[in-house]
Amino acid sequence: MWVYSLAMSPDGQTFFSGNSKNTIDIWETSTGEKIRTIKEHSSMVFALVMSPDGQTLVSGSSDKTIKIWRSI
């Protein structure tokens, strides 16, 4: 598995990784433990951006879609 993108929550408590397994993994920063995996793209996740208020994550994939995730 290759990680192609990372995004950090504004409070620094979680980070997000987009990868070659077509998923977005959510991690706890302090422990490095995976919290959750989002499986909605049908191809690699190349871009992640977190909003300044920490309420919205946007992901871009090579499946030519952009997805908006609210209140993650």
PDB file of N, CA, C, O and CB in Angstrom:
ATOM      1  N   MET A   1       0.845  -1.182   0.000  1.00  0.00           N
ATOM      2  CA  MET A   1       0.000   0.000   0.000  1.00  0.00           C
ATOM      3  C   MET A   1       0.892   1.247   0.000  1.00  0.00           C
ATOM      4  O   MET A   1       1.888   1.320   0.719  1.00  0.00           O
ATOM      5  CB  MET A   1      -0.962  -0.003   1.228  1.00  0.00           C
ATOM      6  N   TRP A   2       0.511   2.206  -0.812  1.00  0.00           N
ATOM      7  CA  TRP A   2       1.200   3.496  -0.887  1.00  0.00           C
ATOM      8  C   TRP A   2       0.285   4.579  -0.328  1.00  0.00           C
ATOM      9  O   TRP A   2      -0.914   4.585  -0.606  1.00  0.00           O
ATOM     10  CB  TRP A   2       1.618   3.827  -2.355  1.00  0.00           C
ATOM     11  N   VAL A   3       0.843   5.491   0.457  1.00  0.00           N
ATOM     12  CA  VAL A   3       0.099   6.645   0.955  1.00  0.00           C
ATOM     13  C   VAL A   3       0.403   7.804   0.016  1.00  0.00           C
ATOM     14  O   VAL A   3       1.564   8.137  -0.219  1.00  0.00           O
ATOM     15  CB  VAL A   3       0.481   6.993   2.451  1.00  0.00           C
ATOM     16  N   TYR A   4      -0.658   8.418  -0.521  1.00  0.00           N
ATOM     17  CA  TYR A   4      -0.502   9.502  -1.491  1.00  0.00           C
ATOM     18  C   TYR A   4      -0.840  10.877  -0.932  1.00  0.00           C
ATOM     19  O   TYR A   4      -0.412  11.891  -1.484  1.00  0.00           O
ATOM     20  CB  TYR A   4      -1.362   9.235  -2.684  1.00  0.00           C
ATOM     21  N   SER A   5      -1.614  10.926   0.174  1.00  0.00           N
ATOM     22  CA  SER A   5      -2.001  12.238   0.691  1.00  0.00           C
ATOM     23  C   SER A   5      -2.222  12.169   2.188  1.00  0.00           C
ATOM     24  O   SER A   5      -2.597  11.132   2.735  1.00  0.00           O
ATOM     25  CB  SER A   5      -3.268  12.750  -0.009  1.00  0.00           C
ATOM     26  N   LEU A   6      -1.979  13.304   2.843  1.00  0.00           N
ATOM     27  CA  LEU A   6      -2.185  13.435   4.281  1.00  0.00           C
ATOM     28  C   LEU A   6      -2.886  14.747   4.575  1.00  0.00           C
ATOM     29  O   LEU A   6      -2.697  15.735   3.865  1.00  0.00           O
ATOM     30  CB  LEU A   6      -0.847  13.353   5.042  1.00  0.00           C
ATOM     31  N   ALA A   7      -3.692  14.754   5.619  1.00  0.00           N
ATOM     32  CA  ALA A   7      -4.307  15.985   6.112  1.00  0.00           C
ATOM     33  C   ALA A   7      -4.379  15.876   7.631  1.00  0.00           C
ATOM     34  O   ALA A   7      -4.582  14.788   8.170  1.00  0.00           O
ATOM     35  CB  ALA A   7      -5.738  16.220   5.479  1.00  0.00           C
ATOM     36  N   MET A   8      -4.215  17.000   8.318  1.00  0.00           N
ATOM     37  CA  MET A   8      -4.248  17.041   9.778  1.00  0.00           C
ATOM     38  C   MET A   8      -5.471  17.828  10.230  1.00  0.00           C
ATOM     39  O   MET A   8      -5.834  18.826   9.608  1.00  0.00           O
ATOM     40  CB  MET A   8      -2.947  17.669  10.348  1.00  0.00           C
ATOM     41  N   SER A   9      -6.101  17.386  11.304  1.00  0.00           N
ATOM     42  CA  SER A   9      -7.206  18.153  11.878  1.00  0.00           C
ATOM     43  C   SER A   9      -6.634  19.432  12.491  1.00  0.00           C
ATOM     44  O   SER A   9      -5.476  19.449  12.910  1.00  0.00           O
ATOM     45  CB  SER A   9      -7.990  17.310  12.952  1.00  0.00           C
ATOM     46  N   PRO A  10      -7.430  20.503  12.549  1.00  0.00           N
ATOM     47  CA  PRO A  10      -6.918  21.763  13.085  1.00  0.00           C
ATOM     48  C   PRO A  10      -6.438  21.656  14.537  1.00  0.00           C
ATOM     49  O   PRO A  10      -5.517  22.370  14.935  1.00  0.00           O
ATOM     50  CB  PRO A  10      -7.987  22.821  12.989  1.00  0.00           C
ATOM     51  N   ASP A  11      -7.047  20.779  15.324  1.00  0.00           N
ATOM     52  CA  ASP A  11      -6.630  20.630  16.717  1.00  0.00           C
ATOM     53  C   ASP A  11      -5.424  19.703  16.882  1.00  0.00           C
ATOM     54  O   ASP A  11      -4.892  19.563  17.983  1.00  0.00           O
ATOM     55  CB  ASP A  11      -7.784  20.106  17.540  1.00  0.00           C
ATOM     56  N   GLY A  12      -4.993  19.070  15.784  1.00  0.00           N
ATOM     57  CA  GLY A  12      -3.818  18.216  15.808  1.00  0.00           C
ATOM     58  C   GLY A  12      -4.039  16.855  16.443  1.00  0.00           C
ATOM     59  O   GLY A  12      -3.080  16.107  16.632  1.00  0.00           O
ATOM     60  N   GLN A  13      -5.281  16.511  16.779  1.00  0.00           N
ATOM     61  CA  GLN A  13      -5.551  15.242  17.458  1.00  0.00           C
ATOM     62  C   GLN A  13      -5.713  14.060  16.505  1.00  0.00           C
ATOM     63  O   GLN A  13      -5.507  12.911  16.897  1.00  0.00           O
ATOM     64  CB  GLN A  13      -6.789  15.374  18.292  1.00  0.00           C
ATOM     65  N   THR A  14      -6.080  14.340  15.254  1.00  0.00           N
ATOM     66  CA  THR A  14      -6.233  13.264  14.270  1.00  0.00           C
ATOM     67  C   THR A  14      -5.602  13.678  12.946  1.00  0.00           C
ATOM     68  O   THR A  14      -5.488  14.863  12.633  1.00  0.00           O
ATOM     69  CB  THR A  14      -7.729  12.908  14.068  1.00  0.00           C
ATOM     70  N   PHE A  15      -5.195  12.670  12.179  1.00  0.00           N
ATOM     71  CA  PHE A  15      -4.766  12.941  10.812  1.00  0.00           C
ATOM     72  C   PHE A  15      -5.374  11.895   9.889  1.00  0.00           C
ATOM     73  O   PHE A  15      -5.816  10.835  10.332  1.00  0.00           O
ATOM     74  CB  PHE A  15      -3.214  12.946  10.701  1.00  0.00           C
ATOM     75  N   PHE A  16      -5.388  12.206   8.623  1.00  0.00           N
ATOM     76  CA  PHE A  16      -6.057  11.416   7.610  1.00  0.00           C
ATOM     77  C   PHE A  16      -5.042  11.052   6.538  1.00  0.00           C
ATOM     78  O   PHE A  16      -4.202  11.872   6.167  1.00  0.00           O
ATOM     79  CB  PHE A  16      -7.265  12.179   7.006  1.00  0.00           C
ATOM     80  N   SER A  17      -5.122   9.819   6.039  1.00  0.00           N
ATOM     81  CA  SER A  17      -4.218   9.411   4.963  1.00  0.00           C
ATOM     82  C   SER A  17      -5.034   8.791   3.831  1.00  0.00           C
ATOM     83  O   SER A  17      -5.921   7.969   4.060  1.00  0.00           O
ATOM     84  CB  SER A  17      -3.144   8.405   5.485  1.00  0.00           C
ATOM     85  N   GLY A  18      -4.716   9.203   2.609  1.00  0.00           N
ATOM     86  CA  GLY A  18      -5.337   8.645   1.412  1.00  0.00           C
ATOM     87  C   GLY A  18      -4.341   7.725   0.751  1.00  0.00           C
ATOM     88  O   GLY A  18      -3.151   8.037   0.694  1.00  0.00           O
ATOM     89  N   ASN A  19      -4.812   6.574   0.242  1.00  0.00           N
ATOM     90  CA  ASN A  19      -3.856   5.574  -0.185  1.00  0.00           C
ATOM     91  C   ASN A  19      -4.239   4.823  -1.458  1.00  0.00           C
ATOM     92  O   ASN A  19      -5.276   5.073  -2.073  1.00  0.00           O
ATOM     93  CB  ASN A  19      -3.662   4.607   0.903  1.00  0.00           C
ATOM     94  N   SER A  20      -3.361   3.897  -1.824  1.00  0.00           N
ATOM     95  CA  SER A  20      -3.530   3.106  -3.039  1.00  0.00           C
ATOM     96  C   SER A  20      -4.564   1.995  -2.890  1.00  0.00           C
ATOM     97  O   SER A  20      -4.892   1.325  -3.870  1.00  0.00           O
ATOM     98  CB  SER A  20      -2.212   2.512  -3.444  1.00  0.00           C
ATOM     99  N   LYS A  21      -5.080   1.791  -1.684  1.00  0.00           N
ATOM    100  CA  LYS A  21      -6.141   0.792  -1.466  1.00  0.00           C
ATOM    101  C   LYS A  21      -7.527   1.413  -1.589  1.00  0.00           C
ATOM    102  O   LYS A  21      -8.531   0.809  -1.212  1.00  0.00           O
ATOM    103  CB  LYS A  21      -5.987   0.143  -0.084  1.00  0.00           C
ATOM    104  N   ASN A  22      -7.564   2.646  -2.131  1.00  0.00           N
ATOM    105  CA  ASN A  22      -8.825   3.366  -2.395  1.00  0.00           C
ATOM    106  C   ASN A  22      -9.539   3.793  -1.118  1.00  0.00           C
ATOM    107  O   ASN A  22     -10.751   4.011  -1.131  1.00  0.00           O
ATOM    108  CB  ASN A  22      -9.756   2.496  -3.221  1.00  0.00           C
ATOM    109  N   THR A  23      -8.805   3.914  -0.020  1.00  0.00           N
ATOM    110  CA  THR A  23      -9.429   4.261   1.253  1.00  0.00           C
ATOM    111  C   THR A  23      -8.811   5.506   1.867  1.00  0.00           C
ATOM    112  O   THR A  23      -7.736   5.962   1.475  1.00  0.00           O
ATOM    113  CB  THR A  23      -9.318   3.102   2.222  1.00  0.00           C
ATOM    114  N   ILE A  24      -9.533   6.037   2.846  1.00  0.00           N
ATOM    115  CA  ILE A  24      -9.041   7.116   3.700  1.00  0.00           C
ATOM    116  C   ILE A  24      -8.986   6.538   5.109  1.00  0.00           C
ATOM    117  O   ILE A  24     -10.000   6.090   5.644  1.00  0.00           O
ATOM    118  CB  ILE A  24      -9.965   8.417   3.624  1.00  0.00           C
ATOM    119  N   ASP A  25      -7.808   6.550   5.700  1.00  0.00           N
ATOM    120  CA  ASP A  25      -7.662   6.077   7.072  1.00  0.00           C
ATOM    121  C   ASP A  25      -7.592   7.267   8.005  1.00  0.00           C
ATOM    122  O   ASP A  25      -6.971   8.283   7.692  1.00  0.00           O
ATOM    123  CB  ASP A  25      -6.406   5.188   7.226  1.00  0.00           C
ATOM    124  N   ILE A  26      -8.237   7.133   9.160  1.00  0.00           N
ATOM    125  CA  ILE A  26      -8.244   8.184  10.181  1.00  0.00           C
ATOM    126  C   ILE A  26      -7.434   7.668  11.361  1.00  0.00           C
ATOM    127  O   ILE A  26      -7.676   6.571  11.866  1.00  0.00           O
ATOM    128  CB  ILE A  26      -9.715   8.573  10.615  1.00  0.00           C
ATOM    129  N   TRP A  27      -6.468   8.477  11.795  1.00  0.00           N
ATOM    130  CA  TRP A  27      -5.505   8.068  12.819  1.00  0.00           C
ATOM    131  C   TRP A  27      -5.520   9.003  14.016  1.00  0.00           C
ATOM    132  O   TRP A  27      -5.744  10.204  13.866  1.00  0.00           O
ATOM    133  CB  TRP A  27      -4.108   8.010  12.233  1.00  0.00           C
ATOM    134  N   GLU A  28      -5.287   8.467  15.183  1.00  0.00           N
ATOM    135  CA  GLU A  28      -5.107   9.268  16.386  1.00  0.00           C
ATOM    136  C   GLU A  28      -3.637   9.656  16.466  1.00  0.00           C
ATOM    137  O   GLU A  28      -2.760   8.793  16.479  1.00  0.00           O
ATOM    138  CB  GLU A  28      -5.563   8.491  17.671  1.00  0.00           C
ATOM    139  N   THR A  29      -3.373  10.948  16.518  1.00  0.00           N
ATOM    140  CA  THR A  29      -2.002  11.439  16.472  1.00  0.00           C
ATOM    141  C   THR A  29      -1.181  10.986  17.672  1.00  0.00           C
ATOM    142  O   THR A  29      -0.032  10.576  17.505  1.00  0.00           O
ATOM    143  CB  THR A  29      -1.998  12.945  16.394  1.00  0.00           C
ATOM    144  N   SER A  30      -1.733  11.048  18.861  1.00  0.00           N
ATOM    145  CA  SER A  30      -0.952  10.763  20.066  1.00  0.00           C
ATOM    146  C   SER A  30      -0.518   9.303  20.173  1.00  0.00           C
ATOM    147  O   SER A  30       0.534   9.014  20.743  1.00  0.00           O
ATOM    148  CB  SER A  30      -1.751  11.134  21.284  1.00  0.00           C
ATOM    149  N   THR A  31      -1.316   8.382  19.632  1.00  0.00           N
ATOM    150  CA  THR A  31      -0.988   6.958  19.762  1.00  0.00           C
ATOM    151  C   THR A  31      -0.570   6.314  18.444  1.00  0.00           C
ATOM    152  O   THR A  31       0.058   5.254  18.450  1.00  0.00           O
ATOM    153  CB  THR A  31      -2.169   6.214  20.324  1.00  0.00           C
ATOM    154  N   GLY A  32      -0.906   6.934  17.322  1.00  0.00           N
ATOM    155  CA  GLY A  32      -0.647   6.338  16.019  1.00  0.00           C
ATOM    156  C   GLY A  32      -1.619   5.222  15.685  1.00  0.00           C
ATOM    157  O   GLY A  32      -1.414   4.475  14.728  1.00  0.00           O
ATOM    158  N   GLU A  33      -2.681   5.110  16.479  1.00  0.00           N
ATOM    159  CA  GLU A  33      -3.677   4.067  16.292  1.00  0.00           C
ATOM    160  C   GLU A  33      -4.719   4.458  15.247  1.00  0.00           C
ATOM    161  O   GLU A  33      -5.191   5.595  15.222  1.00  0.00           O
ATOM    162  CB  GLU A  33      -4.358   3.756  17.612  1.00  0.00           C
ATOM    163  N   LYS A  34      -5.074   3.494  14.379  1.00  0.00           N
ATOM    164  CA  LYS A  34      -6.100   3.758  13.371  1.00  0.00           C
ATOM    165  C   LYS A  34      -7.471   3.768  14.048  1.00  0.00           C
ATOM    166  O   LYS A  34      -7.823   2.847  14.786  1.00  0.00           O
ATOM    167  CB  LYS A  34      -6.051   2.693  12.227  1.00  0.00           C
ATOM    168  N   ILE A  35      -8.244   4.838  13.779  1.00  0.00           N
ATOM    169  CA  ILE A  35      -9.567   4.994  14.375  1.00  0.00           C
ATOM    170  C   ILE A  35     -10.643   4.406  13.475  1.00  0.00           C
ATOM    171  O   ILE A  35     -11.579   3.756  13.941  1.00  0.00           O
ATOM    172  CB  ILE A  35      -9.859   6.469  14.650  1.00  0.00           C
ATOM    173  N   ARG A  36     -10.494   4.646  12.180  1.00  0.00           N
ATOM    174  CA  ARG A  36     -11.560   4.292  11.244  1.00  0.00           C
ATOM    175  C   ARG A  36     -11.006   4.284   9.814  1.00  0.00           C
ATOM    176  O   ARG A  36     -10.004   4.937   9.527  1.00  0.00           O
ATOM    177  CB  ARG A  36     -12.757   5.285  11.366  1.00  0.00           C
ATOM    178  N   THR A  37     -11.661   3.546   8.933  1.00  0.00           N
ATOM    179  CA  THR A  37     -11.334   3.547   7.514  1.00  0.00           C
ATOM    180  C   THR A  37     -12.590   3.863   6.721  1.00  0.00           C
ATOM    181  O   THR A  37     -13.651   3.287   6.959  1.00  0.00           O
ATOM    182  CB  THR A  37     -10.730   2.187   7.075  1.00  0.00           C
ATOM    183  N   ILE A  38     -12.458   4.787   5.772  1.00  0.00           N
ATOM    184  CA  ILE A  38     -13.568   5.149   4.883  1.00  0.00           C
ATOM    185  C   ILE A  38     -13.300   4.527   3.527  1.00  0.00           C
ATOM    186  O   ILE A  38     -12.249   4.755   2.927  1.00  0.00           O
ATOM    187  CB  ILE A  38     -13.735   6.707   4.766  1.00  0.00           C
ATOM    188  N   LYS A  39     -14.256   3.738   3.041  1.00  0.00           N
ATOM    189  CA  LYS A  39     -14.110   3.024   1.758  1.00  0.00           C
ATOM    190  C   LYS A  39     -15.213   3.480   0.813  1.00  0.00           C
ATOM    191  O   LYS A  39     -16.251   2.827   0.708  1.00  0.00           O
ATOM    192  CB  LYS A  39     -14.165   1.468   1.961  1.00  0.00           C
ATOM    193  N   GLU A  40     -14.996   4.582   0.133  1.00  0.00           N
ATOM    194  CA  GLU A  40     -16.022   5.105  -0.774  1.00  0.00           C
ATOM    195  C   GLU A  40     -15.508   5.372  -2.182  1.00  0.00           C
ATOM    196  O   GLU A  40     -16.302   5.466  -3.118  1.00  0.00           O
ATOM    197  CB  GLU A  40     -16.597   6.371  -0.211  1.00  0.00           C
ATOM    198  N   HIS A  41     -14.203   5.495  -2.351  1.00  0.00           N
ATOM    199  CA  HIS A  41     -13.647   5.732  -3.682  1.00  0.00           C
ATOM    200  C   HIS A  41     -13.390   4.398  -4.369  1.00  0.00           C
ATOM    201  O   HIS A  41     -13.155   3.386  -3.708  1.00  0.00           O
ATOM    202  CB  HIS A  41     -12.341   6.566  -3.598  1.00  0.00           C
ATOM    203  N   SER A  42     -13.435   4.400  -5.686  1.00  0.00           N
ATOM    204  CA  SER A  42     -13.177   3.169  -6.434  1.00  0.00           C
ATOM    205  C   SER A  42     -11.758   3.122  -7.004  1.00  0.00           C
ATOM    206  O   SER A  42     -11.411   2.198  -7.739  1.00  0.00           O
ATOM    207  CB  SER A  42     -14.187   3.028  -7.562  1.00  0.00           C
ATOM    208  N   SER A  43     -10.935   4.126  -6.660  1.00  0.00           N
ATOM    209  CA  SER A  43      -9.550   4.152  -7.095  1.00  0.00           C
ATOM    210  C   SER A  43      -8.721   4.931  -6.066  1.00  0.00           C
ATOM    211  O   SER A  43      -9.262   5.411  -5.070  1.00  0.00           O
ATOM    212  CB  SER A  43      -9.425   4.787  -8.513  1.00  0.00           C
ATOM    213  N   MET A  44      -7.427   5.054  -6.302  1.00  0.00           N
ATOM    214  CA  MET A  44      -6.500   5.674  -5.358  1.00  0.00           C
ATOM    215  C   MET A  44      -6.932   7.067  -4.912  1.00  0.00           C
ATOM    216  O   MET A  44      -7.445   7.852  -5.709  1.00  0.00           O
ATOM    217  CB  MET A  44      -5.134   5.752  -5.970  1.00  0.00           C
ATOM    218  N   VAL A  45      -6.722   7.364  -3.634  1.00  0.00           N
ATOM    219  CA  VAL A  45      -7.042   8.682  -3.069  1.00  0.00           C
ATOM    220  C   VAL A  45      -5.763   9.514  -3.089  1.00  0.00           C
ATOM    221  O   VAL A  45      -4.826   9.261  -2.332  1.00  0.00           O
ATOM    222  CB  VAL A  45      -7.625   8.564  -1.600  1.00  0.00           C
ATOM    223  N   PHE A  46      -5.747  10.517  -3.978  1.00  0.00           N
ATOM    224  CA  PHE A  46      -4.555  11.327  -4.192  1.00  0.00           C
ATOM    225  C   PHE A  46      -4.554  12.670  -3.478  1.00  0.00           C
ATOM    226  O   PHE A  46      -3.503  13.299  -3.357  1.00  0.00           O
ATOM    227  CB  PHE A  46      -4.382  11.557  -5.631  1.00  0.00           C
ATOM    228  N   ALA A  47      -5.719  13.126  -3.000  1.00  0.00           N
ATOM    229  CA  ALA A  47      -5.768  14.455  -2.388  1.00  0.00           C
ATOM    230  C   ALA A  47      -6.713  14.467  -1.197  1.00  0.00           C
ATOM    231  O   ALA A  47      -7.800  13.890  -1.243  1.00  0.00           O
ATOM    232  CB  ALA A  47      -6.202  15.506  -3.416  1.00  0.00           C
ATOM    233  N   LEU A  48      -6.279  15.141  -0.119  1.00  0.00           N
ATOM    234  CA  LEU A  48      -7.100  15.347   1.068  1.00  0.00           C
ATOM    235  C   LEU A  48      -6.902  16.771   1.557  1.00  0.00           C
ATOM    236  O   LEU A  48      -5.776  17.266   1.601  1.00  0.00           O
ATOM    237  CB  LEU A  48      -6.748  14.324   2.182  1.00  0.00           C
ATOM    238  N   VAL A  49      -7.993  17.430   1.923  1.00  0.00           N
ATOM    239  CA  VAL A  49      -7.923  18.774   2.495  1.00  0.00           C
ATOM    240  C   VAL A  49      -8.933  18.855   3.621  1.00  0.00           C
ATOM    241  O   VAL A  49     -10.087  18.460   3.454  1.00  0.00           O
ATOM    242  CB  VAL A  49      -8.191  19.876   1.417  1.00  0.00           C
ATOM    243  N   MET A  50      -8.506  19.367   4.773  1.00  0.00           N
ATOM    244  CA  MET A  50      -9.381  19.549   5.920  1.00  0.00           C
ATOM    245  C   MET A  50      -9.737  21.024   6.049  1.00  0.00           C
ATOM    246  O   MET A  50      -8.868  21.885   5.910  1.00  0.00           O
ATOM    247  CB  MET A  50      -8.714  19.026   7.216  1.00  0.00           C
ATOM    248  N   SER A  51     -10.993  21.320   6.311  1.00  0.00           N
ATOM    249  CA  SER A  51     -11.423  22.709   6.483  1.00  0.00           C
ATOM    250  C   SER A  51     -10.840  23.271   7.783  1.00  0.00           C
ATOM    251  O   SER A  51     -10.544  22.511   8.705  1.00  0.00           O
ATOM    252  CB  SER A  51     -12.977  22.810   6.489  1.00  0.00           C
ATOM    253  N   PRO A  52     -10.675  24.591   7.863  1.00  0.00           N
ATOM    254  CA  PRO A  52     -10.096  25.211   9.058  1.00  0.00           C
ATOM    255  C   PRO A  52     -10.899  24.960  10.337  1.00  0.00           C
ATOM    256  O   PRO A  52     -10.333  24.966  11.430  1.00  0.00           O
ATOM    257  CB  PRO A  52      -9.970  26.690   8.841  1.00  0.00           C
ATOM    258  N   ASP A  53     -12.213  24.739  10.213  1.00  0.00           N
ATOM    259  CA  ASP A  53     -13.018  24.481  11.410  1.00  0.00           C
ATOM    260  C   ASP A  53     -13.030  22.995  11.794  1.00  0.00           C
ATOM    261  O   ASP A  53     -13.612  22.633  12.818  1.00  0.00           O
ATOM    262  CB  ASP A  53     -14.447  24.967  11.187  1.00  0.00           C
ATOM    263  N   GLY A  54     -12.403  22.137  10.996  1.00  0.00           N
ATOM    264  CA  GLY A  54     -12.311  20.724  11.303  1.00  0.00           C
ATOM    265  C   GLY A  54     -13.582  19.933  11.079  1.00  0.00           C
ATOM    266  O   GLY A  54     -13.667  18.778  11.496  1.00  0.00           O
ATOM    267  N   GLN A  55     -14.564  20.520  10.435  1.00  0.00           N
ATOM    268  CA  GLN A  55     -15.852  19.860  10.233  1.00  0.00           C
ATOM    269  C   GLN A  55     -15.998  19.179   8.881  1.00  0.00           C
ATOM    270  O   GLN A  55     -16.898  18.361   8.695  1.00  0.00           O
ATOM    271  CB  GLN A  55     -16.946  20.850  10.395  1.00  0.00           C
ATOM    272  N   THR A  56     -15.119  19.507   7.930  1.00  0.00           N
ATOM    273  CA  THR A  56     -15.265  18.985   6.572  1.00  0.00           C
ATOM    274  C   THR A  56     -13.920  18.509   6.033  1.00  0.00           C
ATOM    275  O   THR A  56     -12.911  19.210   6.117  1.00  0.00           O
ATOM    276  CB  THR A  56     -15.863  20.055   5.641  1.00  0.00           C
ATOM    277  N   LEU A  57     -13.932  17.301   5.480  1.00  0.00           N
ATOM    278  CA  LEU A  57     -12.772  16.757   4.789  1.00  0.00           C
ATOM    279  C   LEU A  57     -13.174  16.571   3.333  1.00  0.00           C
ATOM    280  O   LEU A  57     -14.265  16.081   3.043  1.00  0.00           O
ATOM    281  CB  LEU A  57     -12.283  15.403   5.437  1.00  0.00           C
ATOM    282  N   VAL A  58     -12.293  16.962   2.420  1.00  0.00           N
ATOM    283  CA  VAL A  58     -12.546  16.781   0.991  1.00  0.00           C
ATOM    284  C   VAL A  58     -11.482  15.834   0.456  1.00  0.00           C
ATOM    285  O   VAL A  58     -10.294  15.992   0.736  1.00  0.00           O
ATOM    286  CB  VAL A  58     -12.534  18.154   0.216  1.00  0.00           C
ATOM    287  N   SER A  59     -11.928  14.840  -0.323  1.00  0.00           N
ATOM    288  CA  SER A  59     -10.987  13.875  -0.899  1.00  0.00           C
ATOM    289  C   SER A  59     -11.123  13.854  -2.410  1.00  0.00           C
ATOM    290  O   SER A  59     -12.219  13.995  -2.952  1.00  0.00           O
ATOM    291  CB  SER A  59     -11.222  12.464  -0.322  1.00  0.00           C
ATOM    292  N   GLY A  60      -9.997  13.676  -3.083  1.00  0.00           N
ATOM    293  CA  GLY A  60      -9.959  13.552  -4.538  1.00  0.00           C
ATOM    294  C   GLY A  60      -9.295  12.245  -4.915  1.00  0.00           C
ATOM    295  O   GLY A  60      -8.311  11.834  -4.300  1.00  0.00           O
ATOM    296  N   SER A  61      -9.839  11.593  -5.935  1.00  0.00           N
ATOM    297  CA  SER A  61      -9.361  10.270  -6.310  1.00  0.00           C
ATOM    298  C   SER A  61      -9.080  10.183  -7.800  1.00  0.00           C
ATOM    299  O   SER A  61      -9.568  10.991  -8.590  1.00  0.00           O
ATOM    300  CB  SER A  61     -10.371   9.211  -5.911  1.00  0.00           C
ATOM    301  N   SER A  62      -8.280   9.184  -8.169  1.00  0.00           N
ATOM    302  CA  SER A  62      -8.032   8.952  -9.584  1.00  0.00           C
ATOM    303  C   SER A  62      -9.250   8.334 -10.268  1.00  0.00           C
ATOM    304  O   SER A  62      -9.222   8.104 -11.477  1.00  0.00           O
ATOM    305  CB  SER A  62      -6.815   8.052  -9.765  1.00  0.00           C
ATOM    306  N   ASP A  63     -10.321   8.062  -9.514  1.00  0.00           N
ATOM    307  CA  ASP A  63     -11.576   7.629 -10.133  1.00  0.00           C
ATOM    308  C   ASP A  63     -12.362   8.825 -10.681  1.00  0.00           C
ATOM    309  O   ASP A  63     -13.508   8.695 -11.111  1.00  0.00           O
ATOM    310  CB  ASP A  63     -12.433   6.854  -9.115  1.00  0.00           C
ATOM    311  N   LYS A  64     -11.708  10.000 -10.652  1.00  0.00           N
ATOM    312  CA  LYS A  64     -12.249  11.256 -11.180  1.00  0.00           C
ATOM    313  C   LYS A  64     -13.435  11.781 -10.377  1.00  0.00           C
ATOM    314  O   LYS A  64     -14.340  12.410 -10.926  1.00  0.00           O
ATOM    315  CB  LYS A  64     -12.665  11.068 -12.615  1.00  0.00           C
ATOM    316  N   THR A  65     -13.419  11.512  -9.046  1.00  0.00           N
ATOM    317  CA  THR A  65     -14.456  12.048  -8.164  1.00  0.00           C
ATOM    318  C   THR A  65     -13.819  12.852  -7.040  1.00  0.00           C
ATOM    319  O   THR A  65     -12.669  12.640  -6.652  1.00  0.00           O
ATOM    320  CB  THR A  65     -15.328  10.911  -7.587  1.00  0.00           C
ATOM    321  N   ILE A  66     -14.613  13.775  -6.540  1.00  0.00           N
ATOM    322  CA  ILE A  66     -14.282  14.523  -5.336  1.00  0.00           C
ATOM    323  C   ILE A  66     -15.416  14.256  -4.371  1.00  0.00           C
ATOM    324  O   ILE A  66     -16.587  14.376  -4.730  1.00  0.00           O
ATOM    325  CB  ILE A  66     -14.088  16.074  -5.616  1.00  0.00           C
ATOM    326  N   LYS A  67     -15.068  13.890  -3.140  1.00  0.00           N
ATOM    327  CA  LYS A  67     -16.101  13.611  -2.144  1.00  0.00           C
ATOM    328  C   LYS A  67     -15.924  14.556  -0.973  1.00  0.00           C
ATOM    329  O   LYS A  67     -14.807  14.909  -0.597  1.00  0.00           O
ATOM    330  CB  LYS A  67     -16.044  12.136  -1.671  1.00  0.00           C
ATOM    331  N   ILE A  68     -17.055  14.960  -0.404  1.00  0.00           N
ATOM    332  CA  ILE A  68     -17.063  15.876   0.730  1.00  0.00           C
ATOM    333  C   ILE A  68     -17.598  15.123   1.933  1.00  0.00           C
ATOM    334  O   ILE A  68     -18.703  14.580   1.900  1.00  0.00           O
ATOM    335  CB  ILE A  68     -17.918  17.152   0.434  1.00  0.00           C
ATOM    336  N   TRP A  69     -16.812  15.095   2.984  1.00  0.00           N
ATOM    337  CA  TRP A  69     -17.141  14.389   4.222  1.00  0.00           C
ATOM    338  C   TRP A  69     -17.374  15.411   5.317  1.00  0.00           C
ATOM    339  O   TRP A  69     -16.477  16.190   5.639  1.00  0.00           O
ATOM    340  CB  TRP A  69     -16.014  13.392   4.626  1.00  0.00           C
ATOM    341  N   ARG A  70     -18.547  15.418   5.884  1.00  0.00           N
ATOM    342  CA  ARG A  70     -18.873  16.398   6.944  1.00  0.00           C
ATOM    343  C   ARG A  70     -18.910  15.718   8.303  1.00  0.00           C
ATOM    344  O   ARG A  70     -19.342  14.573   8.436  1.00  0.00           O
ATOM    345  CB  ARG A  70     -20.235  17.086   6.662  1.00  0.00           C
ATOM    346  N   SER A  71     -18.446  16.447   9.307  1.00  0.00           N
ATOM    347  CA  SER A  71     -18.459  15.987  10.711  1.00  0.00           C
ATOM    348  C   SER A  71     -17.840  14.608  10.878  1.00  0.00           C
ATOM    349  O   SER A  71     -18.457  13.687  11.414  1.00  0.00           O
ATOM    350  CB  SER A  71     -19.884  15.964  11.240  1.00  0.00           C
ATOM    351  N   ILE A  72     -16.628  14.494  10.414  1.00  0.00           N
ATOM    352  CA  ILE A  72     -15.919  13.195  10.518  1.00  0.00           C
ATOM    353  C   ILE A  72     -15.465  12.964  11.932  1.00  0.00           C
ATOM    354  O   ILE A  72     -14.855  11.936  12.225  1.00  0.00           O
ATOM    355  CB  ILE A  72     -14.705  13.138   9.564  1.00  0.00           C
TER     356      ILE A  72
END
